[in-house]
C-alpha cells in the first residue's frame, strides 16, 4: 500500500519530480529519462509517482508548460518595466538565455520530441499548443508598442531570432553575443 503524504510532502515531491524531469530532459532527452530515475531523485517509489502524475508524458507536459509560463512571466515583467521597444529587446534576450538553459524548449523537430508528442493525449497537446502561443501575446498585446512592419512578419523575425539557438554550436562566435547584436540592430526595424 502506498504511503500517504502530507500536503507539504506532496508539494515538495511534486516540485522535486518536476525539477528532476527538467534536468534529465535537458541532459538526456525525453526517451532516456525514466520514471524510475525521476522517482529515485525525488525519493519516492515508482508506484507513488502515479499519485502525482498519470503518466510520464503528463509530467513532461506540465514541466514544458510551467517553464514556458515562467519565461513568459519574466519577459512580461521586463516589458512592463521598460514600456518601449528596448524593453522588448531585453525580454528577447531573457527568453533566449532561458532557451539556452532548457534545450527541450527549442528541440521540437528532434525524434525525441516527436516520440513525446505522439504519446501525448489530445488534452495535453492542446495545453502545450496554448502554452506555445503565450509568448506571441507578449509582443502583440502591449498598447505602448507598435510594429513598423506587418505583425506576422515581425513575429516571424522574432521567432527566427530565438530559434537561431539551434545553430549555437556551429557559430564561429559566441552565440549569446551574436543574438544580442542581432536583437539590438533589428529592434528599431520592428517597432516604432
Secondary structure, 3 states (H helix, E strand, C coil): CCCCCCHHHHHHHHHHHHHHHHHHHHHHCCCCCCHHHHHHHHCCCHHHHHHHCCCHHHHHHHHHHHHHHHHHHHHHHHHHHCCCHHHHHHHHHHHHHHHHHCHHHCCCCCHHHHHHHHHCCHHHHHHHHHHHHHHHHHHHCCCCCCECCCHHHHHHHHHHHHHHHHHCCCCCCCHHHHHHHHHHHHHHHHEC
